[in-house]
Amino acid sequence: MEKEILANFKDVLKYYSTDKINQQKNALDYFESKDIRERSSFGAMKISKIIGIPFGTVNNWLMGKKIPRAIKGLRELELMNLIPLEISDSLSFKHFVITLGLRYADGCIYRQKNNNSYTFYICFGDRIDALNFINDSKIAWNINLNLRFYPKTHAYYVYLPSSLARLMLVVGSVEGDKTDQNFNLSDSLKIEFLRGLFSGDGDNPRLKLSGRAAESLRLSLSSHESVAEEFRESFMKDVYELITGLGIQATYPAIKYKQPRISKTGRVTYPIVIRILTNKTNMINFLENIKYTYCNRAINKGDIILKVLKDIH
């Protein structure tokens, strides 16, 4: 069966700048110069005349110097085994999916206008979770990520490559806050995405005071007041269908209009909530499948609660 390709280099190239320095054109010129060189014995001078760019630029490219930014990004994604981006059970794609879930929960992508690039980071409340993610990224993608602690927010920020930010944008993410995402994943990959999502925005599992049942467990993401309805009927509906498609009972996404969140700048958002039904069988099904991969405290609590629920007759 042919694998579904979600993105290739041409898709990623669209997110490189055409302002000031035309990074898209530079990449295409680079490919053309390399292609001409491979098909002929032409030198840099001849090639520069054919494609109409300076001799020095072509000469540097042929010598492996001053490679265009977009080409460097492509090579980075290729080394991470993410281009072409194919739906598969490979370790690199699984980690991409869980990272996508984390990005929707506690991540951000924004454009750096001063240098025509992107900044991409994911926030973690505990250092151990950030370090676990960094270690897993090293294993899955063979990259070294940077970690910074911000005392003001008491959070740990893991910064990811701008090339990966562009790839995220291709498959449905957006600059700033979240949007919808819908592609055909196997159940095991749906679980990976939900694990990332719940790691960032899910309630930690808790037992009721009786010790014989679980407390209500919610997934809550906020959306700006102007697009709350659209966000519920797109992204949150897709998440709801992912959850229920795994045989887990949950409530349809609800917008909490009576619980507005107002930022220091006056920006109003509303939480949109999916609640996991807390009957014993359903909670066991949820806790067995949706592990909070990058929330160590929740993992430990979930394992304890799972054992308690299984022991109740």
PyMOL commands that set and color helices and strands:
alter all, ss='L'
color gray80, all
select helices_A, chain A and resi 9-13+23-39+44-51+55-62+69-79+91-106+127-141+162-170+187-201+228-245+280-289+296-311
alter helices_A, ss='H'
color red, helices_A
select strands_A, chain A and resi 5-7+85-86+107-112+117-124+146-150+155-160+217-224+254-255+261-262+268-276
alter strands_A, ss='S'
color yellow, strands_A
deselect
rebuild
show_as cartoon
